[in-house]
Amino acid sequence: MTSKEIRELSPAEITTKLRETREALLQLKLRKQTGQVEKTHELRTMRKDIARLETIANQKKKAPVAA
């Protein structure tokens, strides 16, 4: 997901997407341990997506207070 796509989501949707991405990352890590993952770059991509989601969620929380 791009930052632009994430910014268009509501805070509730961001939370849901964050939970789903974390679960997918966990499953991918478990599959990697058993040697079933061919595209190991997906791990890094998911971690970056999680960071983007958390960053934008925090920005949306703080935005109304600063205004």
PDB file with one MODEL, atoms N, CA, C and O in Angstrom:
MODEL        1
ATOM      1  N   MET A   1       0.833  -1.187   0.000  1.00  0.00           N
ATOM      2  CA  MET A   1       0.000   0.000   0.000  1.00  0.00           C
ATOM      3  C   MET A   1       0.871   1.241   0.000  1.00  0.00           C
ATOM      4  O   MET A   1       1.940   1.273   0.609  1.00  0.00           O
ATOM      5  N   THR A   2       0.400   2.242  -0.683  1.00  0.00           N
ATOM      6  CA  THR A   2       1.116   3.506  -0.697  1.00  0.00           C
ATOM      7  C   THR A   2       0.577   4.404   0.415  1.00  0.00           C
ATOM      8  O   THR A   2      -0.513   4.177   0.941  1.00  0.00           O
ATOM      9  N   SER A   3       1.347   5.413   0.758  1.00  0.00           N
ATOM     10  CA  SER A   3       0.924   6.349   1.795  1.00  0.00           C
ATOM     11  C   SER A   3      -0.352   7.066   1.384  1.00  0.00           C
ATOM     12  O   SER A   3      -1.217   7.336   2.217  1.00  0.00           O
ATOM     13  N   LYS A   4      -0.463   7.368   0.111  1.00  0.00           N
ATOM     14  CA  LYS A   4      -1.647   8.069  -0.385  1.00  0.00           C
ATOM     15  C   LYS A   4      -2.903   7.222  -0.167  1.00  0.00           C
ATOM     16  O   LYS A   4      -3.937   7.741   0.255  1.00  0.00           O
ATOM     17  N   GLU A   5      -2.814   5.922  -0.454  1.00  0.00           N
ATOM     18  CA  GLU A   5      -3.957   5.029  -0.254  1.00  0.00           C
ATOM     19  C   GLU A   5      -4.327   4.944   1.222  1.00  0.00           C
ATOM     20  O   GLU A   5      -5.507   4.930   1.572  1.00  0.00           O
ATOM     21  N   ILE A   6      -3.324   4.889   2.080  1.00  0.00           N
ATOM     22  CA  ILE A   6      -3.575   4.763   3.513  1.00  0.00           C
ATOM     23  C   ILE A   6      -4.231   6.027   4.059  1.00  0.00           C
ATOM     24  O   ILE A   6      -5.131   5.943   4.894  1.00  0.00           O
ATOM     25  N   ARG A   7      -3.794   7.186   3.600  1.00  0.00           N
ATOM     26  CA  ARG A   7      -4.353   8.459   4.083  1.00  0.00           C
ATOM     27  C   ARG A   7      -5.839   8.598   3.747  1.00  0.00           C
ATOM     28  O   ARG A   7      -6.565   9.319   4.431  1.00  0.00           O
ATOM     29  N   GLU A   8      -6.289   7.918   2.706  1.00  0.00           N
ATOM     30  CA  GLU A   8      -7.698   7.979   2.323  1.00  0.00           C
ATOM     31  C   GLU A   8      -8.587   7.116   3.210  1.00  0.00           C
ATOM     32  O   GLU A   8      -9.810   7.253   3.175  1.00  0.00           O
ATOM     33  N   LEU A   9      -7.992   6.233   4.004  1.00  0.00           N
ATOM     34  CA  LEU A   9      -8.762   5.351   4.872  1.00  0.00           C
ATOM     35  C   LEU A   9      -9.155   6.062   6.162  1.00  0.00           C
ATOM     36  O   LEU A   9      -8.496   7.006   6.595  1.00  0.00           O
ATOM     37  N   SER A  10     -10.238   5.591   6.765  1.00  0.00           N
ATOM     38  CA  SER A  10     -10.651   6.121   8.060  1.00  0.00           C
ATOM     39  C   SER A  10      -9.778   5.476   9.150  1.00  0.00           C
ATOM     40  O   SER A  10      -9.149   4.447   8.903  1.00  0.00           O
ATOM     41  N   PRO A  11      -9.735   6.065  10.336  1.00  0.00           N
ATOM     42  CA  PRO A  11      -8.928   5.472  11.417  1.00  0.00           C
ATOM     43  C   PRO A  11      -9.327   4.022  11.733  1.00  0.00           C
ATOM     44  O   PRO A  11      -8.465   3.195  12.030  1.00  0.00           O
ATOM     45  N   ALA A  12     -10.604   3.718  11.671  1.00  0.00           N
ATOM     46  CA  ALA A  12     -11.044   2.345  11.938  1.00  0.00           C
ATOM     47  C   ALA A  12     -10.540   1.391  10.858  1.00  0.00           C
ATOM     48  O   ALA A  12     -10.124   0.271  11.153  1.00  0.00           O
ATOM     49  N   GLU A  13     -10.581   1.841   9.612  1.00  0.00           N
ATOM     50  CA  GLU A  13     -10.083   1.003   8.516  1.00  0.00           C
ATOM     51  C   GLU A  13      -8.580   0.800   8.619  1.00  0.00           C
ATOM     52  O   GLU A  13      -8.077  -0.276   8.296  1.00  0.00           O
ATOM     53  N   ILE A  14      -7.859   1.821   9.067  1.00  0.00           N
ATOM     54  CA  ILE A  14      -6.417   1.696   9.240  1.00  0.00           C
ATOM     55  C   ILE A  14      -6.114   0.654  10.317  1.00  0.00           C
ATOM     56  O   ILE A  14      -5.214  -0.170  10.151  1.00  0.00           O
ATOM     57  N   THR A  15      -6.857   0.690  11.407  1.00  0.00           N
ATOM     58  CA  THR A  15      -6.659  -0.278  12.491  1.00  0.00           C
ATOM     59  C   THR A  15      -6.912  -1.698  11.996  1.00  0.00           C
ATOM     60  O   THR A  15      -6.156  -2.617  12.309  1.00  0.00           O
ATOM     61  N   THR A  16      -7.973  -1.870  11.227  1.00  0.00           N
ATOM     62  CA  THR A  16      -8.296  -3.189  10.683  1.00  0.00           C
ATOM     63  C   THR A  16      -7.201  -3.668   9.741  1.00  0.00           C
ATOM     64  O   THR A  16      -6.766  -4.818   9.816  1.00  0.00           O
ATOM     65  N   LYS A  17      -6.763  -2.795   8.866  1.00  0.00           N
ATOM     66  CA  LYS A  17      -5.718  -3.142   7.904  1.00  0.00           C
ATOM     67  C   LYS A  17      -4.418  -3.478   8.622  1.00  0.00           C
ATOM     68  O   LYS A  17      -3.696  -4.387   8.213  1.00  0.00           O
ATOM     69  N   LEU A  18      -4.121  -2.748   9.689  1.00  0.00           N
ATOM     70  CA  LEU A  18      -2.919  -2.992  10.476  1.00  0.00           C
ATOM     71  C   LEU A  18      -2.964  -4.388  11.099  1.00  0.00           C
ATOM     72  O   LEU A  18      -1.979  -5.125  11.068  1.00  0.00           O
ATOM     73  N   ARG A  19      -4.105  -4.735  11.657  1.00  0.00           N
ATOM     74  CA  ARG A  19      -4.260  -6.064  12.265  1.00  0.00           C
ATOM     75  C   ARG A  19      -4.092  -7.164  11.224  1.00  0.00           C
ATOM     76  O   ARG A  19      -3.410  -8.160  11.467  1.00  0.00           O
ATOM     77  N   GLU A  20      -4.719  -6.977  10.059  1.00  0.00           N
ATOM     78  CA  GLU A  20      -4.632  -7.980   8.998  1.00  0.00           C
ATOM     79  C   GLU A  20      -3.196  -8.142   8.503  1.00  0.00           C
ATOM     80  O   GLU A  20      -2.741  -9.259   8.256  1.00  0.00           O
ATOM     81  N   THR A  21      -2.494  -7.034   8.361  1.00  0.00           N
ATOM     82  CA  THR A  21      -1.122  -7.087   7.871  1.00  0.00           C
ATOM     83  C   THR A  21      -0.207  -7.765   8.873  1.00  0.00           C
ATOM     84  O   THR A  21       0.677  -8.533   8.494  1.00  0.00           O
ATOM     85  N   ARG A  22      -0.418  -7.483  10.155  1.00  0.00           N
ATOM     86  CA  ARG A  22       0.398  -8.137  11.192  1.00  0.00           C
ATOM     87  C   ARG A  22       0.166  -9.651  11.202  1.00  0.00           C
ATOM     88  O   ARG A  22       1.111 -10.425  11.351  1.00  0.00           O
ATOM     89  N   GLU A  23      -1.087 -10.067  11.044  1.00  0.00           N
ATOM     90  CA  GLU A  23      -1.389 -11.497  11.004  1.00  0.00           C
ATOM     91  C   GLU A  23      -0.737 -12.149   9.786  1.00  0.00           C
ATOM     92  O   GLU A  23      -0.192 -13.248   9.883  1.00  0.00           O
ATOM     93  N   ALA A  24      -0.795 -11.469   8.641  1.00  0.00           N
ATOM     94  CA  ALA A  24      -0.188 -12.002   7.423  1.00  0.00           C
ATOM     95  C   ALA A  24       1.327 -12.103   7.581  1.00  0.00           C
ATOM     96  O   ALA A  24       1.943 -13.060   7.110  1.00  0.00           O
ATOM     97  N   LEU A  25       1.923 -11.116   8.243  1.00  0.00           N
ATOM     98  CA  LEU A  25       3.371 -11.144   8.477  1.00  0.00           C
ATOM     99  C   LEU A  25       3.735 -12.324   9.367  1.00  0.00           C
ATOM    100  O   LEU A  25       4.723 -13.012   9.110  1.00  0.00           O
ATOM    101  N   LEU A  26       2.960 -12.563  10.394  1.00  0.00           N
ATOM    102  CA  LEU A  26       3.215 -13.691  11.280  1.00  0.00           C
ATOM    103  C   LEU A  26       3.160 -15.007  10.507  1.00  0.00           C
ATOM    104  O   LEU A  26       4.036 -15.859  10.655  1.00  0.00           O
ATOM    105  N   GLN A  27       2.130 -15.164   9.685  1.00  0.00           N
ATOM    106  CA  GLN A  27       2.010 -16.384   8.888  1.00  0.00           C
ATOM    107  C   GLN A  27       3.190 -16.543   7.932  1.00  0.00           C
ATOM    108  O   GLN A  27       3.702 -17.646   7.745  1.00  0.00           O
ATOM    109  N   LEU A  28       3.612 -15.441   7.333  1.00  0.00           N
ATOM    110  CA  LEU A  28       4.744 -15.473   6.409  1.00  0.00           C
ATOM    111  C   LEU A  28       6.033 -15.851   7.139  1.00  0.00           C
ATOM    112  O   LEU A  28       6.852 -16.599   6.607  1.00  0.00           O
ATOM    113  N   LYS A  29       6.212 -15.332   8.361  1.00  0.00           N
ATOM    114  CA  LYS A  29       7.397 -15.682   9.148  1.00  0.00           C
ATOM    115  C   LYS A  29       7.409 -17.171   9.478  1.00  0.00           C
ATOM    116  O   LYS A  29       8.449 -17.827   9.414  1.00  0.00           O
ATOM    117  N   LEU A  30       6.241 -17.690   9.829  1.00  0.00           N
ATOM    118  CA  LEU A  30       6.161 -19.115  10.151  1.00  0.00           C
ATOM    119  C   LEU A  30       6.461 -19.974   8.922  1.00  0.00           C
ATOM    120  O   LEU A  30       7.154 -20.986   9.016  1.00  0.00           O
ATOM    121  N   ARG A  31       5.932 -19.560   7.774  1.00  0.00           N
ATOM    122  CA  ARG A  31       6.208 -20.296   6.537  1.00  0.00           C
ATOM    123  C   ARG A  31       7.683 -20.202   6.157  1.00  0.00           C
ATOM    124  O   ARG A  31       8.242 -21.148   5.603  1.00  0.00           O
ATOM    125  N   LYS A  32       8.310 -19.075   6.450  1.00  0.00           N
ATOM    126  CA  LYS A  32       9.736 -18.911   6.145  1.00  0.00           C
ATOM    127  C   LYS A  32      10.572 -19.877   6.980  1.00  0.00           C
ATOM    128  O   LYS A  32      11.545 -20.453   6.493  1.00  0.00           O
ATOM    129  N   GLN A  33      10.183 -20.047   8.243  1.00  0.00           N
ATOM    130  CA  GLN A  33      10.908 -20.960   9.121  1.00  0.00           C
ATOM    131  C   GLN A  33      10.880 -22.396   8.605  1.00  0.00           C
ATOM    132  O   GLN A  33      11.828 -23.152   8.818  1.00  0.00           O
ATOM    133  N   THR A  34       9.805 -22.770   7.932  1.00  0.00           N
ATOM    134  CA  THR A  34       9.701 -24.128   7.413  1.00  0.00           C
ATOM    135  C   THR A  34      10.204 -24.231   5.975  1.00  0.00           C
ATOM    136  O   THR A  34      10.150 -25.299   5.366  1.00  0.00           O
ATOM    137  N   GLY A  35      10.692 -23.117   5.442  1.00  0.00           N
ATOM    138  CA  GLY A  35      11.279 -23.141   4.099  1.00  0.00           C
ATOM    139  C   GLY A  35      10.278 -23.123   2.967  1.00  0.00           C
ATOM    140  O   GLY A  35      10.591 -23.575   1.866  1.00  0.00           O
ATOM    141  N   GLN A  36       9.083 -22.615   3.206  1.00  0.00           N
ATOM    142  CA  GLN A  36       8.032 -22.626   2.190  1.00  0.00           C
ATOM    143  C   GLN A  36       7.891 -21.301   1.456  1.00  0.00           C
ATOM    144  O   GLN A  36       7.018 -21.169   0.599  1.00  0.00           O
ATOM    145  N   VAL A  37       8.728 -20.319   1.770  1.00  0.00           N
ATOM    146  CA  VAL A  37       8.595 -18.995   1.159  1.00  0.00           C
ATOM    147  C   VAL A  37       9.653 -18.836   0.068  1.00  0.00           C
ATOM    148  O   VAL A  37      10.849 -18.988   0.317  1.00  0.00           O
ATOM    149  N   GLU A  38       9.197 -18.532  -1.128  1.00  0.00           N
ATOM    150  CA  GLU A  38      10.126 -18.295  -2.225  1.00  0.00           C
ATOM    151  C   GLU A  38      10.448 -16.809  -2.351  1.00  0.00           C
ATOM    152  O   GLU A  38      11.565 -16.445  -2.718  1.00  0.00           O
ATOM    153  N   LYS A  39       9.487 -15.962  -2.054  1.00  0.00           N
ATOM    154  CA  LYS A  39       9.658 -14.512  -2.188  1.00  0.00           C
ATOM    155  C   LYS A  39       9.914 -13.906  -0.814  1.00  0.00           C
ATOM    156  O   LYS A  39       8.995 -13.392  -0.176  1.00  0.00           O
ATOM    157  N   THR A  40      11.146 -13.966  -0.365  1.00  0.00           N
ATOM    158  CA  THR A  40      11.472 -13.478   0.971  1.00  0.00           C
ATOM    159  C   THR A  40      11.394 -11.958   1.068  1.00  0.00           C
ATOM    160  O   THR A  40      11.336 -11.424   2.176  1.00  0.00           O
ATOM    161  N   HIS A  41      11.392 -11.252  -0.047  1.00  0.00           N
ATOM    162  CA  HIS A  41      11.287  -9.793  -0.009  1.00  0.00           C
ATOM    163  C   HIS A  41       9.921  -9.333   0.492  1.00  0.00           C
ATOM    164  O   HIS A  41       9.758  -8.175   0.875  1.00  0.00           O
ATOM    165  N   GLU A  42       8.943 -10.232   0.489  1.00  0.00           N
ATOM    166  CA  GLU A  42       7.615  -9.880   0.982  1.00  0.00           C
ATOM    167  C   GLU A  42       7.646  -9.551   2.475  1.00  0.00           C
ATOM    168  O   GLU A  42       6.848  -8.741   2.947  1.00  0.00           O
ATOM    169  N   LEU A  43       8.559 -10.172   3.219  1.00  0.00           N
ATOM    170  CA  LEU A  43       8.686  -9.873   4.648  1.00  0.00           C
ATOM    171  C   LEU A  43       9.020  -8.395   4.851  1.00  0.00           C
ATOM    172  O   LEU A  43       8.389  -7.712   5.657  1.00  0.00           O
ATOM    173  N   ARG A  44       9.999  -7.919   4.125  1.00  0.00           N
ATOM    174  CA  ARG A  44      10.405  -6.521   4.246  1.00  0.00           C
ATOM    175  C   ARG A  44       9.283  -5.586   3.814  1.00  0.00           C
ATOM    176  O   ARG A  44       9.051  -4.557   4.448  1.00  0.00           O
ATOM    177  N   THR A  45       8.592  -5.936   2.748  1.00  0.00           N
ATOM    178  CA  THR A  45       7.490  -5.119   2.250  1.00  0.00           C
ATOM    179  C   THR A  45       6.379  -5.009   3.293  1.00  0.00           C
ATOM    180  O   THR A  45       5.836  -3.926   3.513  1.00  0.00           O
ATOM    181  N   MET A  46       6.044  -6.119   3.929  1.00  0.00           N
ATOM    182  CA  MET A  46       4.988  -6.099   4.946  1.00  0.00           C
ATOM    183  C   MET A  46       5.400  -5.275   6.162  1.00  0.00           C
ATOM    184  O   MET A  46       4.585  -4.543   6.725  1.00  0.00           O
ATOM    185  N   ARG A  47       6.666  -5.394   6.568  1.00  0.00           N
ATOM    186  CA  ARG A  47       7.130  -4.603   7.711  1.00  0.00           C
ATOM    187  C   ARG A  47       7.036  -3.111   7.397  1.00  0.00           C
ATOM    188  O   ARG A  47       6.659  -2.317   8.259  1.00  0.00           O
ATOM    189  N   LYS A  48       7.374  -2.736   6.180  1.00  0.00           N
ATOM    190  CA  LYS A  48       7.283  -1.330   5.786  1.00  0.00           C
ATOM    191  C   LYS A  48       5.826  -0.866   5.725  1.00  0.00           C
ATOM    192  O   LYS A  48       5.517   0.265   6.099  1.00  0.00           O
ATOM    193  N   ASP A  49       4.937  -1.737   5.256  1.00  0.00           N
ATOM    194  CA  ASP A  49       3.515  -1.399   5.230  1.00  0.00           C
ATOM    195  C   ASP A  49       2.993  -1.160   6.642  1.00  0.00           C
ATOM    196  O   ASP A  49       2.229  -0.225   6.880  1.00  0.00           O
ATOM    197  N   ILE A  50       3.409  -2.008   7.574  1.00  0.00           N
ATOM    198  CA  ILE A  50       2.993  -1.846   8.965  1.00  0.00           C
ATOM    199  C   ILE A  50       3.490  -0.510   9.511  1.00  0.00           C
ATOM    200  O   ILE A  50       2.753   0.200  10.195  1.00  0.00           O
ATOM    201  N   ALA A  51       4.732  -0.173   9.208  1.00  0.00           N
ATOM    202  CA  ALA A  51       5.287   1.102   9.676  1.00  0.00           C
ATOM    203  C   ALA A  51       4.507   2.274   9.089  1.00  0.00           C
ATOM    204  O   ALA A  51       4.225   3.243   9.795  1.00  0.00           O
ATOM    205  N   ARG A  52       4.154   2.200   7.804  1.00  0.00           N
ATOM    206  CA  ARG A  52       3.373   3.274   7.173  1.00  0.00           C
ATOM    207  C   ARG A  52       2.010   3.407   7.840  1.00  0.00           C
ATOM    208  O   ARG A  52       1.562   4.516   8.130  1.00  0.00           O
ATOM    209  N   LEU A  53       1.351   2.274   8.082  1.00  0.00           N
ATOM    210  CA  LEU A  53       0.035   2.292   8.716  1.00  0.00           C
ATOM    211  C   LEU A  53       0.112   2.919  10.110  1.00  0.00           C
ATOM    212  O   LEU A  53      -0.721   3.754  10.462  1.00  0.00           O
ATOM    213  N   GLU A  54       1.106   2.520  10.897  1.00  0.00           N
ATOM    214  CA  GLU A  54       1.238   3.058  12.256  1.00  0.00           C
ATOM    215  C   GLU A  54       1.539   4.552  12.229  1.00  0.00           C
ATOM    216  O   GLU A  54       0.989   5.312  13.025  1.00  0.00           O
ATOM    217  N   THR A  55       2.411   4.973  11.316  1.00  0.00           N
ATOM    218  CA  THR A  55       2.781   6.380  11.228  1.00  0.00           C
ATOM    219  C   THR A  55       1.576   7.241  10.891  1.00  0.00           C
ATOM    220  O   THR A  55       1.339   8.261  11.538  1.00  0.00           O
ATOM    221  N   ILE A  56       0.823   6.843   9.894  1.00  0.00           N
ATOM    222  CA  ILE A  56      -0.334   7.634   9.477  1.00  0.00           C
ATOM    223  C   ILE A  56      -1.431   7.592  10.530  1.00  0.00           C
ATOM    224  O   ILE A  56      -2.131   8.585  10.726  1.00  0.00           O
ATOM    225  N   ALA A  57      -1.593   6.458  11.212  1.00  0.00           N
ATOM    226  CA  ALA A  57      -2.582   6.372  12.292  1.00  0.00           C
ATOM    227  C   ALA A  57      -2.230   7.355  13.406  1.00  0.00           C
ATOM    228  O   ALA A  57      -3.107   8.031  13.944  1.00  0.00           O
ATOM    229  N   ASN A  58      -0.942   7.430  13.749  1.00  0.00           N
ATOM    230  CA  ASN A  58      -0.511   8.374  14.789  1.00  0.00           C
ATOM    231  C   ASN A  58      -0.694   9.815  14.335  1.00  0.00           C
ATOM    232  O   ASN A  58      -1.081  10.666  15.135  1.00  0.00           O
ATOM    233  N   GLN A  59      -0.426  10.099  13.077  1.00  0.00           N
ATOM    234  CA  GLN A  59      -0.619  11.453  12.566  1.00  0.00           C
ATOM    235  C   GLN A  59      -2.087  11.851  12.623  1.00  0.00           C
ATOM    236  O   GLN A  59      -2.413  12.989  12.959  1.00  0.00           O
ATOM    237  N   LYS A  60      -2.975  10.909  12.292  1.00  0.00           N
ATOM    238  CA  LYS A  60      -4.406  11.223  12.328  1.00  0.00           C
ATOM    239  C   LYS A  60      -4.895  11.433  13.758  1.00  0.00           C
ATOM    240  O   LYS A  60      -5.810  12.225  13.985  1.00  0.00           O
ATOM    241  N   LYS A  61      -4.297  10.734  14.724  1.00  0.00           N
ATOM    242  CA  LYS A  61      -4.676  10.921  16.124  1.00  0.00           C
ATOM    243  C   LYS A  61      -4.282  12.313  16.608  1.00  0.00           C
ATOM    244  O   LYS A  61      -5.037  12.967  17.327  1.00  0.00           O
ATOM    245  N   LYS A  62      -3.100  12.756  16.209  1.00  0.00           N
ATOM    246  CA  LYS A  62      -2.568  14.014  16.704  1.00  0.00           C
ATOM    247  C   LYS A  62      -3.091  15.221  15.937  1.00  0.00           C
ATOM    248  O   LYS A  62      -3.051  16.333  16.464  1.00  0.00           O
ATOM    249  N   ALA A  63      -3.569  15.048  14.744  1.00  0.00           N
ATOM    250  CA  ALA A  63      -4.003  16.164  13.899  1.00  0.00           C
ATOM    251  C   ALA A  63      -5.129  16.990  14.547  1.00  0.00           C
ATOM    252  O   ALA A  63      -5.007  18.215  14.578  1.00  0.00           O
ATOM    253  N   PRO A  64      -6.199  16.404  15.058  1.00  0.00           N
ATOM    254  CA  PRO A  64      -7.267  17.220  15.645  1.00  0.00           C
ATOM    255  C   PRO A  64      -6.795  17.999  16.890  1.00  0.00           C
ATOM    256  O   PRO A  64      -7.295  19.095  17.142  1.00  0.00           O
ATOM    257  N   VAL A  65      -5.873  17.473  17.649  1.00  0.00           N
ATOM    258  CA  VAL A  65      -5.377  18.147  18.840  1.00  0.00           C
ATOM    259  C   VAL A  65      -4.581  19.396  18.449  1.00  0.00           C
ATOM    260  O   VAL A  65      -4.698  20.438  19.094  1.00  0.00           O
ATOM    261  N   ALA A  66      -3.777  19.286  17.395  1.00  0.00           N
ATOM    262  CA  ALA A  66      -2.947  20.409  16.968  1.00  0.00           C
ATOM    263  C   ALA A  66      -3.786  21.520  16.316  1.00  0.00           C
ATOM    264  O   ALA A  66      -3.385  22.684  16.321  1.00  0.00           O
ATOM    265  N   ALA A  67      -4.917  21.170  15.771  1.00  0.00           N
ATOM    266  CA  ALA A  67      -5.764  22.158  15.076  1.00  0.00           C
ATOM    267  C   ALA A  67      -6.506  22.977  16.063  1.00  0.00           C
ATOM    268  O   ALA A  67      -7.270  23.862  15.681  1.00  0.00           O
TER     269      ALA A  67
ENDMDL
END
